[in-house]
């Protein structure tokens, strides 16, 4: 499948009006009275993009009305959208895992979801993506059944909505737009390659800013184009994502591991090679992309990374479309025809079951919507905002978005971060001893055990331990929905001589009784800063005039630390790099993470 030739639309220089009168076999015209909706019907059939977009819009509206809930991936996206809505200028979210950069999740998605609403964003991106996919299918001459393939795309995007992948959907909307710029470029402009790149490259960058996974999938297409010696298109799709990922990793570092089992590998791996072997041999770009993707899925399984099971999403969205597009090229009821039909049906059963399973498994219990207030009241009464709170994760992960306004969570809803920072919940080593050590490590003061099923991965053993009772957990309140435990002699979030007044999601307020160094159990970030009452970073330590005028460069510089500064602690045995405050005097200090250049208020080396 290639766009080296004119596209379907370019080739249609003299279209025929579908509404014209039919002709009898004797050559006479057959009069026909047009119906009320004939014009619209014929227009839709003539332009499948319009029909596809309309069907996708209806499908996503139905998703919004009947299936969209506040659990699963939606819970994480609700949390990020609400966080940036309350703290748009903050680069570090203290409410999850001790601290996370919003950019490590997505650069643009939280802000767009905060502006439009998470579910509205999903409806828009799903509808637009389906329309753009239909545009590609309609414009590429090799696709003989663009309308049927477009409907397969609508179903795939709907299943993505059922799973609640709004951020990924946003990235893919821009990714499909970038692909459309490459594959649907007008034939009459075929020599204007820089213009094509000027359209495709920004969209590819936006795709990666929306979702790094979407940028990765563009890389698969770019690799296929490159290997087929279609270098301009490859560069247009690949360079911007590489720049975005590199800058994000440099400025907002994040490490984690997304799990991927053999069962998870099997789906995308099998369908990648089914596409490779079943589509026409002259579809070079498609076959090369499927081969690159198949090898990539295996590499993702072998090498731990942040991608993990997310790699399956490309097959889930597009393998069915490609398999259906290949069907007209086979003889009906031939072996290849049956193989294509079985593969197409199997894929749609897979993604349909996955979408329904995600809806059922992650639906929050009624307590998360109707009975949350009593729990929040109790947490406020006991002063839980002065430490962290561990909520044993329910299957819905609703705690990730329901509680950060009130308390800082020891965990949250990011599987990569959870596996990296809290491996004991995944490696079958959890017991009463190391659970206590984990509570101390993260300065957890209270543990909440919700009613209902815990998360299938990373919470079942914890729920069992807490539910049976532990000597260092004291039950201080309960009702039919919640049990609240207090940790005996908890480790403070900030070591003496400091006390935490409030640990908010965007700012930490501590009171220091005397000047000196204070260990704060917050993972260090270059964006962390000592801030004033308005949340603005204070002045960094300044070199004294006498130090500036010294001629002897071997003499250490001297600084005035007027407002306090922060030091990155050496990595401890648990792999944590905590933050240390160098307080010049007693008083109240506030730690935040405003977007500012230069970032943070680090202590100069001479004060470390």
C-alpha positions, 0 to 999 in steps of 0.5 A: 500500500503506497501513495506514490501514485495518485490517490483515489480522490485525485484519480476521480476527475470526472465523477458520476452523480449517483442520484442520476436516473437509472437506464432500462435495458432498451436505453430509455430513462427510468423516471425516479422520484427522489425521497426526502433523505435520498440526497443525504444518503447518496452524499454519505455513500459518496463520502464515507468520511462523513458517514464514518464521522457521524457514526463514530460521534453517535457511538461515542455519545452512547459511550458517554451516556451509558458506559463512561464511569469514573474508574480504571484509566478514567480515574487516573485521567480525572486525577491529572485533569483536576490537579492541573486545573487546581495547580496549572503552574506546578511541575510536581504532583506531591499527592501520588507516590511521593511526587510525580511530574505531570509531564511524565504522564502527558505534556498536553493531555491533562490541560486539555482534559481540564479545559474540556472535561475528560469524557468530552475529550474522549468523545472528540478524539475518538470521533476525529480519529475515526474520521481521519482514519476513514480519510486515509482509507478513502484516499488510498487507492489500494483499499477497495472497501473503505466504508467497511474498513472505516466501520471497523475503525469506528468499532476499534476506537469505541473499544478504546473508549470503553477501556477509558484510554483518553490520553492515548486516544488524544495522542493517536488523534494527532498521530493519525493526522500526521499519517494522513498528511503523509499518505493523503498528500495531494498528488498535484503537490507531490514535489512539495515535500517540505510542505508535507513535512511542515504539516506532518512533523508538528502533528507527530510532535503533538501526538507524542506530547499527547501520549508517548505511546502514540509517538512510539507507534508513529515510529513504527510507521516511520521505520517502515517508510525508512526501510522502504526508502521513503525517507522524507515521510519517515523523517517527517513522522519520526524526528519530532517525537524523538525530540519530544521524548528526549526533552521530556526525559531530560527535564522531567525524568521518570523511570518505571516498568509496565508489566507484560505477560506471555498472554499479553504478548501473544495478541499483538505478536500473533496479529502482527504476523497474521497481517504480514503474511495475509495481506497482498505482497505488494503492500510493502509499507503495511507488511514492513510496519507489521514486521517492525511491530512484531519484532518490537512487541517481542523486544518489549516483552524481553526488555523491561520498559515503560511500554510493556503491555501498552504495545498491544494497543496498535494491533487493537486499533488497526490490525482489524482495519488492515485485515478487512482491507485485504479481504477483497484481494482474495478469492472467496472461500479460499484458504487465505479468505477464511484465514482473513475472516477468522483473524478479523473476527478473532481480533474484534472478539478480543478487543470487544471482550477487553473493552467490556471487561475493563468496564465491568472490572473497573466500575467503582462501587457506590461507596466511592460516589455516595459514601465518601464524605464520612471517610474524608471527615474522619481523615480531616479530624485525625489530621491525616494531611500531616503525613501520607495515607495508604488506600489499599487500591480497589479494582476501580482505582477510584481513590486516585482521583477521589482523595488527593484534594484531601490527603497525600496518597502513598500510592496512586494510579500509575502502574509503571511508578508503582512497580518501580517504587513499590515492588513488594506488592508485585514480587510475592514477598509482601509480609507483615514485616516488610509492609511495616518497613514500607509504611515507614519508608513512605511516612504513612500515618493512616491506612484505609481499607475500602469494601469491595474487590481490591486491584487484581495486581498489586493489592490482593495480598495487602488487602488480606494482610490489613483485613486480618489485622496487624499489630502496628495498625489500630482500627480507629473508625469504620462503617459498612464501606470503610475501615480506617487504621492508624499506624503506630509510631509513624515515621514523620514526613519531615524529620525533627527539628521540623514538623509538617503542618500540611502536605498538600498535592501542590505544596508542602508546609513545614515548621522548622524550630531551629536552623539546620538541615531537615530531611524531607521524605519527598523524592527529589526533583530539580523543580522543587523549590522553596516558595513564598505564600503566593507559590513563587520561588524564592531567591536562590542563595547568592554569592557574597560580594567579597567572594566575587572579588576574590582573585584566588580561584582555589578558595571556596566561594561563599554564599548567603542562604537567605530563604533556604535551599534544597539538596538532593540526598544520596540514594539510600538502600531502597533506591530513594533520593530524598530531599533535604532542606537547608533552613537558615533560621527557624520559621515556616517553609513552603515547598512547591514546584513552580514552572520557572527558569532556572528550575527549583532552588538548589543549594550551591555545591559549597553549601552541601 
